[in-house]
Amino acid sequence: MIMTKILEKMSLLGLSLLLISAFSISTALPPMLDYYSPTYNASQIELLVSVPSFSVVAMLLLNSFIDKWLNDRQLIMTGLILLSGAGIFPFFVQLYPLVLLSRLVFGMGIGLINAKAISIISQRYQGKERVQMLGIRGSMELIGGASCSLLVGQLLKIHWTLAFLIYGFGFIILAMYLLFVPPMEQVEVQKSKQGLNKKDFAMILGMALLAGFVICINSSISLRVPLFQVDGKTIVSGQSALVLSLEQGIGIVAGLSFASLLAHIKNRLLPMALFCLSICLFGIALANNLLTLILSSVGVGFFYSIILTIIFHRLSECIARNLLNKATAYVLLGCNLGSAVSPYVLKLLALVSSSFSWIFLAYAIVSFLLFLGFLLNSRVVKKA
């Protein structure tokens, strides 16, 4: 019985392993450029890496309609089959138009299971168990992304087409899901006619904006850290890669420690995480050496991950079980938009000053204002 529960949890957590793997094949771009040029230019080839994002967003927008036609099991099966089947397609066929189409379909697969991989945990678990699972789920995304990137690096030593075989793991995840995750009881999965009310929408919008904001910060770090200067010289690519790897890797620790932090700090965790995020961003703004940049960036990575997990936890606490998938899809849209607009936010901030310090000082100020807002709100709610 215990082993059955463990296998069920492993299978559900496995759904998150490939969610951020779309960009894992980016290291295959140099040999892909050699293969497709001069027929196709660099932008067209780079599109093969980024194009899944468009179909992910499309699927998230269509989530509420798809949810009416497919139950959880059908949706996850369809998503994993599309993800894996289209994901490994470029290994067999390298014609550019077909590869582009396969990457679009691959993104559709991710989009189908993206929200469900998160909401299904809140639907199946309660209390402390749910909190632990949500925290570990966030870590699984990062573990999956890092593992895929490392595996791609090894496969590229043989041939660039082998890089796409990493998506074959989706078939293993599908097999585990079908074998070890029992269908939910009909009474639990029955659709309710009641939809989201105005209070729900306001809460979801707030969480989506907050998620978009912290994702925007994370993307800005990825875009600006490689330009960081020490003693007037830009840091070398190896050093910037180290900073970004540590910043992302600490998210695994954040996910694993989330349940413990929430148990001890409770409702104050979100304002405290925002306060600590603002301090770390302030540290990046003032950084004048590599060590300060690393420590501050790692801090941002930790609290950014904590905030995202809190957001999905709050959704599970406040939104009806049958509406969780729709609510999660809306928040994930906020995440995707936050990542998409980050270059434009950086351009907007550059109108005041293009200084590295100014950019992260601005983020620190906004984070601190959000801390004050959530702190005051939590006190008002407590008094009420």
N, C-alpha and C positions, 0 to 999 in steps of 0.2 A: 504493500500500500504506500509506504513511504517512498520507495523507488519510483512508483508510478507517478506520484506527485512531483518528484524531482525531475523526471523526464518530461512531464507536462510543462513545468516551468521553464526548463531548458529549451523546449520547442517554441514556446511563446516568446522567450527572450531572443531566440534565434531569428525571429522575424525582423529584428532591428539590425542584424549584422550587415546587411547590404544596402541599407537606406542611404548612406552617404558615400557609396562606392562609385558613383558616376564619374567623379574626377580622378579616381585611382589610376586610370589609364593615361593620365596626362603626361607621365614620364615616357610614354611610348611615342610622343609627338615627333621627336627628331627623326627616328626611322620611318615614321609615317610621312613626314615631309619629303624624305628622300624617295619614298615609294610613289607618292602621288604627284610630285612635281615633275615637269613644269605644267602638266595638264590642269592642276588645281593649285590655287595660291595658298599662302599660309593661313589667311583668315578662313577660307573654306575648310581647311584641314582641322584648324582649331575648333571649328563649329562642331565637329564630330564629338568633341569632348563636352562642350557646353550645351548642345541641343537637347539632351534629355531634360534639362531644367524647364524648358517650355512645356513639354508634355506632362511633367509632374504638376506644374501649376494648373494646366488644363484639367487634369484628373481631379485635383483638389476642388476646383470650381464646380465640377460636375458631380462631386461626391454625394450630395443630397439626392440627386436623381438616380445615380447608380445604386445607392443604398436601398432604394425602393424595389429594385428588381433582383438584386443579389443578396442572399443572406451572408453571414460572416464567413462561413466555410467556402462558399462559392467565390466570394470576393477575394479571399486570400489565395485560394487555388489558382484562380485566373491571374491574379497579380504575379504570383511566383512563376507561373508557366511563361507569362509574357517576359518577365524580367530575365529569367534564365535562358529561355529559347532565343529571344532577340539579343540578349547579352553576348552569347557565344557565337552568334551568326557570323561576325566578321572573321572568325577563325577559319571558317569554311569558304566564305565568299568575300572578296576584297573590292568588288566593283563599287565605286564611290556612291552612286545614287542609292544602291541597295544597302550599303553600310549606313548611310545617313538615315534611311527609312528604319533600319533595325534599331538605331540609337533612339529614334523617336518612340518606337514601340517599347523599347527598354525603359524609357522614362515613364511611359504609361503604366508599366508594371509596378515601378516604384511608387507612382502616384496613387495606385489602387490600394497598396498595402500600407502606405506611409501613415495615414491617420489611424487605420485599424490596428497597426502594431502597437500604438500607444493606448487607444481607447479600450482594446480588448483586455488589457491588464486591469483597468479600472472596472470593467464589467464583470470580471471573474473573481476579483479579490477585494477584500475589505480590510479596513483598519491598518495595523502595523504591517501586515503582510503585503498590502497594496503599496504602502509607502516604500518598503524595501524593494519591491519589484520595479517600481517606477524609477528608483535611483539606479538600480543595476541596469535597467533598460537603457538609460542614458549612457552608461559606461559601455554597453554592448555596441552602440553605434560607433563610438570612437575606437573600440578594439577592432571592430570589423573594418572600419576605414583604414586604420593603421596596418592591419594584417594584409589587406588587399594591396595596399601600396607597396609593402615590403615584398609580397609575392610577385607583383608585377615586375619589380626591379630584378628579381632573379630570373623570371621567365624571359625578360628582354635580352638576356645574355644568349639565349638560344635563337628566338625569332620574335618580332613584334606582334605577330598574329596570336601567339600563345598568351599574350597579356589578357585577351578577352575570355580565356578559359576560366578566369577567377569567378565569373558569373555562374559557372556550372554548380557552385555551392548552393545556389538557390534550389536546385533539384533535391539536394540532401535535406535542406530546411523544409521543403515541401513534404518529403517522405516522413520526416520526424513529426511534422504537424499532423499529418493524416493518421499516423500510427499512435501518437501519444496524447493528442489533444481531443478529448471527447466533445461532441456537439453540445452546446448549451441546451438546457431544458426549454421546451417550447414556451412555457409560461414566462421564461426570462427573456427570450428573444422576440416575443410578440411585439409588433410595432404599435405604438400608441398614436392616436390621432392628434394628441396635443403637441403643439410645436413650441419653439423657443419664444418666450415672452420678451417684453421690452427690457426688463431687468436682466434677463439672461444675455440678450444682445449687447447691452451696455457693458456687462462684465466681460464677455468674450472679446468685444472691441478693445477694452482696456488691456486685457492680457495679450491680444494680438499686437497691439502697438508697443507694449513693453518688450515682447519677444522680438519684434522687428528691430527695436532700438538696440538691444544687447547683441543681436546677430550683426547689426550694422557696425557696432564697435569691434566685434571679433573680425569681421571682414576688413575693416579699416586697418587693424593691426597687421593683417596678412599683406595688405597693400603698401603700408608705410614702413614697417620694420626693416625691410631690405634697403631702405633709403636712409636709415639712421646713421649718424656720423659720430665718430670718436676722434677727437683732436683734428677736426676739419676733414677727416677722410671717411668715406662711406665704408661700412663694415663689409667684410667679404661674404660671399654667398653662403659659405659653409657656416659662418657664425649666425647669419639671419635664419638659416634653416634650423639650427640648433634652438634658437629662441622660439620659433614657431612650433617646433616639435614638442618642446617642453610646455608651451602654452596650451597646446591641444591635449597633450598626454595627461596633464594634471586633471583634466575633466573626468578621467577614469576614476581617480581618487575621489573627486567630488561626488560622483554617482554612488560609489560604494559607501561613502560616509553620510549621504543625505538622510537616511532614516534616523541615524543617531543624532544628527544635528537638529532635525525636526522634533524629535522626542524631547530634547533638552531645551530648545529655544522656542518651539511652538510658533505662534502667530507673529512673533517678532523676527523670525528668520528672514523674511523678505526685506523689511526695511534695513536690517543689519547687513544683509548681503549687498544691498544697494549702497549703503554707507562704505563698506569695505571696498566695493567696486570703484567708488569715486576716489578713495584714497590711493588705490593701485594705479588708476588712470592718472592721478596727480603725480605719482611716482614716475610714470612713463614720461609725462610732460617735462619733469625736472631732470630726467636721466642724463648724465654726462659721461657715463661709462657703461661698458657691456654688462657688468654684474648687476647694476641697478636696473637696467633694461630687462634683464632676464628675470630677476625677482619680481618686478612689477608686472611683467607680462604673465608670469606664472600665476600671480595673484588674480589677475583679470580672468585668466582661463578657468580658475577654480570657481570664482564667484559668478561668472557668466553661466557656467554649467549648473550651479546651484539654483540660480534664478529661473532658468528654463525648466528645471525639474519641478520647482515650486509652482510654476504656471500650470503645468499639466496636472499636478496634484490638486490644485485649486479647482480646476475644471471638473475633476472627478468628484470633488466634494460638493460642488454647487450645481452641477448640471445633471438632469435626469439621465439614468443609465442608457435609455434608448436613444437619447439625443447626443450622447458623448462623441460619437464618430463625426457628426456634423460639426459640433463645436471644435473638436480637435482639428478638423480640416481647415476651419477659418483661422485658427491660431497658426497653423503651419503655413497658410498663405501669408500671414504677417511675417513669419520667419523668412520665407522666400523673397518677399518684397524688401525686407531689411537688407538682405544680401545683395539684391539687384540694385538698390538705390545707393549703396555705400560709395561707389565712385563719384556719384553726383553730389552726395553730401560733402565729400572731400573737396570737390570743386567749389561748392558753395562756401565752405569754411575758408578756402583759399582766397576768396574775395576780400576777406578781412586781413588774413596773413597766410602765407604758404609755409610758415614755420612749423616744424615737427612738434614743438612744444605747444603752440597755440591749438592745434587740432585736438590733442588729447586733453588739454586744459578745458576746452569747450565741452568735450564728452564728460569730463569729471564734474563740471558745474551742473550739467543737466542731470547726471546721476545723483548728485547731492540734493538737487531740488526734488527729484523723484523720491529720494529717501525721506525728506521732510514731509512730502505729500502722503506717502504710505504710513509714516509714523503718526501723523495727525489723524489720519483716517482710522487707524487701528485703535487710537485712544478714544475717538468719538464713538466707534462701535462698541468698545468696552464699557463706556459710560452708559450707552443706551441699553 
